C-alpha cells in the first residue's frame, strides 16, 4: 500500500485519477544534440549525445529540433 497525503485519502476518486495518469516523459527524443553514429567496436548504429552526456534522460542542455 502506498501512503497518500491527507487530502487524497479523503477522496477516492481523486486517488484513482492520479494513479491512472502516466508519468511525464523525460527523454532525449527530439533533442538537437542526439546523433546516430556507427559503433567503433562492432559497427552497430548507436545513439550518442554530442555533448558527451548519458543518453536516455532529458538533461539541462535539451533543445528541441526545429521542424
Steps between C-alpha positions, in 0.01 A plus 500: 500500500631843415468790735287791386470854619214588734306679222520195272389252764166675537406482128533154336414633153795739511736219603389292200545798267859558610591131470363476145702795366822391327822645642645792301739392227853626546719363227752617242256442214487807278817665634736666250804354677406132439674336206485152350860384461667174405671317787878462469497150647231304317360737238153531655321833485477660844340819636761736646481846653716760325561663841641178649210443740313177571222424254158416641391774737437859405780723625541873560640543144184368330407702189212396278568444132343745257257355250 
